[in-house]
């Protein structure tokens, strides 16, 4: 199925690895021109070069700190200069620190606020004028199943991913008649470096092996396994495509049926 992504300009934040990289690679494979960002200049340049080599797509890499006040705007500005007006925006950032209420101080809360919520606000603020000018745009925020059903030990993620979902729902009502859709995509347990990190932390606390943690997570899903990043990226590409023009204000889980809520 042709998703209509050829020659579209996409900005994918936090894309040197994991879910962001998988989405950037899938968009490039569909013919989009893709800008990637990461704090690590070497890693994001390598990621952009790899995607260009594998797909033949035009890519560009930007090193920036998404938690800083000017980082998101600089990413979008440099992407625009290299590739053209931004039509597709993927808001993404590294997961906030794990921890319980008693373990998290004000500094941890502030960092999570800037990284998870304000990075999305600033990315959208920078890219939305291009979309309004063209009467077309796709905004997709990568959040987490924790936005729908809180996960023990991930208080900051639970709080701020839910806040991003509120942003998405509200903004979709404000820009829907300007040709811009705004959605969230909620990954469940997906095979990424972040998941490995969480598994190691749980395993250390419980004095078990990380593989046992993975098996526990897999058994909590309807499909009985951990999702791949490629499966996640395929759903993201659809939500960013012409084919999803009537999907807006949604928070779409890609979790193998982990969520059990009806609404």
N, C-alpha and C positions, 0 to 999 in steps of 0.2 A: 504494500500500500504506500503510495506517495504521500508523505506527510506535508508536502509543501514547504519544506525547510531549506531548499536549495537557495543559496546566496543570501539568506537571512543573516543578520549580524547578531551574534549572541555573546553575552557576558556571563561567564560562569565563575562565581566566587569560590575561593578555597578549593581550587581544582588541581592541585599538584598530585593528589592521591585520593583514594577512597571514592565516595559517592560523587563528589564534584568532578573528579577526573573521568569517571565512567559516563557521567552525563555529557561532559564536554566531548568525549570521544564519540559518543552516539550521535550528537548533533553534527559533528564534523563528518561522520559517515553518511549522514543524510544530506550533506552538501552545504551546511551552514559555515559561515566564517566565524571563528570562535576566539574570543579573548579569555585567557585564564589568569587568575591571580593567586598569590600565596605570599606569606611573609618571607619565605626562603627563595631568593632569586635563582639560585642554581637549580633547585628542584622544579620550580615552575617553568623555567626555560627548558629543562629536559623534558618535562611533561608536554609542553607545547610542541617541541620538536618531534617527539615520539608520535603525537597525534597527527601532525602534518605528514610525517613519513608513512604512517600506516594508512591514512585515508586520502592523502593528496589535497586536503583542505588547507585553506589559508588560516593561520593561527598567529596569535601574538601573546606575549607573556608580560605580566606586570607584577613587580614586587611591591607589596604594600601591606600595611597592618590594618585589617578591617575593624579593629577595635579602637582605632584612633579617629579623631574628628574629621580629618581630611583624607584618610585612606580610601574609603569607598568612592568618594567623588573623583579622586585622582585615578582610580582604576577605570571608571567609566569614561573619564576624559581621555585617557591614553588609548583606550579601546576605540573610542570614536575617531580619534586622530589616525589610528592605524587601519581601521576596517570600515568606518562609516557610521551613520546614525544607528543607535542601538534599538533593536526590535524585540529581542528576547533577553530576559534577565533572570538569572538563577541566583537567588539569595541563599547563601550557604556560609557556614563558619564552623570552625572546630567546636566540638562539644565542650560545654562548660565543665568545670571541675566537678567530680563526684563528691558526695558528702551528705551527711545528715545536718539537721538544723543546728545542733550543738557544735558541729565541726566547722561551720562556715562563718567567717567574720565579715565585716562590712566591705573589706577590700575584695573578697571573693564575690560578694553580691554585685558590687560595682563593676568588676571585670566581666561578669556574666551578662549584666545589663548592657554594657557597651558592645560586647562581642556578639551576643545572640539577638537582642532586640534592636539596638541602635544601628548596628551594621546594616540590617535590613531596611530600616527607615532611611538611612543615608544613601544606600544603593538605589532605592526606588526614587528618592528625591532627585538624584543625579540623572537617572535614565528616563524618567517619565516624560520630560519635555520632548524628547525625540519621538516617543510613541504618540504623544498627543499631536505633534506636528504631522505625523504620517497617518493618523487615524487608525493605527494598528499597533498592538503591543501584546506581549505575553510576559507576565511576571509570575514566577514560581518560587516559592520559599520552601526550602528543605527543612522540615522540622523534625518530628519524631512521634512515635506512638505514645510517648510520654505526655504529649499535648492533650491526648484524649483519655488516657488511663495512666496515672502517675506510677512511676517505677521506683521501688524502694532504693534509697541511697543516691538518687539522682534529683535531689530537691531543686537545684538551680535549673536543670533542664526542664523539669516538670513545670516550673513557674514561668520561665521565659519562653519556652516553646509554645505554651498556651497563649502568651501575650502576642507572639507573632501570628498565631492563628486568628486572634481578635483583630489584629491589624489587617490581615488578608481579607477577612470577611467584610470589614467596614470599608476598606478601600475599593473593593470590588463594586460596591454600590455607588461609589463616587465617580468612578471612571468607566463604568460599563458601557455607557452610551457614546463613549469616545473611541470605541473599537479596541479597548484594552481589557484583557482578562487578568484576574489575579487569583491564584490558587496556592494551596499548600500541599505538599506531598510528605507523607509521614512514613519514613522507613521503620520497619521493625528490626529484628535481629538479622543483620546483613553482614556478610563476610568481608569485613574491613579491618584496617589496623586499629581503629578505635574500638571495635568489638574485641579484638585480641587483648587490648589494654584492659578493658573492663573485666574480661574473663580472668586475666592474670590476677587482678586485684581481688576479685571474689574468691578465687582459688587460694590465694595466700591467706585470706582471713578465715576461710573454712578448712584449711589444711587438706585440700583435695587437689586434683590435677585440673588444669584448664580444660582439657577434653571433656571432663565430667560436667563442667559448667556449660559447655557447648551442647552436650547431649540433653541437659536439663532444659535449656532454651528451646532446642529443637522439638522436644516432646510437648512443649507448651503451645506449639502452633498446630493449625489444622492439617497442614501438609507434612508435618513431621520432619522438617529440615530447616536449615538456615538458608536464607535467600542469597542469591548472587548479586553482585553489583550490576551485572548486565540486565537482570530482570528489573531491577529498580530503574535503570536508565531508560529502558524501553517505555515504561509508564511515563517517566518525566518527558521524554521526547513527544509522546502523544499530547500531553497537556500543554506543551509549548507549540503545538502545531496548528495549522489552519483547521484541521479536523475537529479540534476541541473548542470551536468558536462559541459554543453555547454552554461551556463548562466554566463557571466563574464563582468565586466565593466558596469553593469546595476545599475540604481537607481530605485528601485521598490516601488511605492506608495502603502500603505495599509491605505486608507483614506476614504473609503466609497464613492469614486467619488467626493471628495471635489475639487481636482485639475481640472481645466477646460482647461488647455493647451493641445494642440494636440501633441506637442513634448516636 
